Structures are given as C-alpha cells and as structure tokens.
Amino acid sequence: MVKAGVKLPKIHIKKFFGDPTTCQQYFETFEATVHMNSSLRDVEKFAYLKGYLGGAAERSIEGIPLSNDNYDNALNLLK
C-alpha cells in the first residue's frame, strides 16, 4: 500500500470554559489529540489539559498539583 503525501492541517483545540453545550466537542477533540497520544506522559497531558481551559473549568482543577498521578483525577473531575 502506498501512502499519499497528504499533510493535514493541525487540529486546533479551543479553550473549554465549562459550557455544557461545548463539553462533548471539547472532550472528544482533546481525547483524540492529547489523551490518546501514547508518546506523552500523563504529566504532559495534564499540562496540555490545563492550557486548554479557562473560566469555571480552569478554576475547578486549579488546586490540583501537576503530576502524573493527578491527570486522570483532573480529567474525570472536569467531565
């Protein structure tokens, strides 16, 4: 099978502010681009997660220390 040399545009993740109407779109995009990326450690995924949040969503996890162990907890809390 020959792969075509098509270069797709980079996926842009919009910040999530806690709006329930954008929740599903945000989490599906985040999971496809960051969460399922096996080359990233959980602490790196957590840093990306924090970077893509704002407003109430950001405040909901701001007290959770950035670490491998806390990534899943923060993600579940946001969901």
HELIX and SHEET records of a PDB file:
HELIX    1   1 CYS A   23  PHE A   30  1                                   8    
HELIX    2   2 GLU A   31  HIS A   35  3                                   5    
HELIX    3   3 ASP A   42  GLY A   51  1                                  10    
HELIX    4   4 GLY A   55  ILE A   61  1                                   7    
HELIX    5   5 TYR A   71  LEU A   78  1                                   8    
END                                                                             
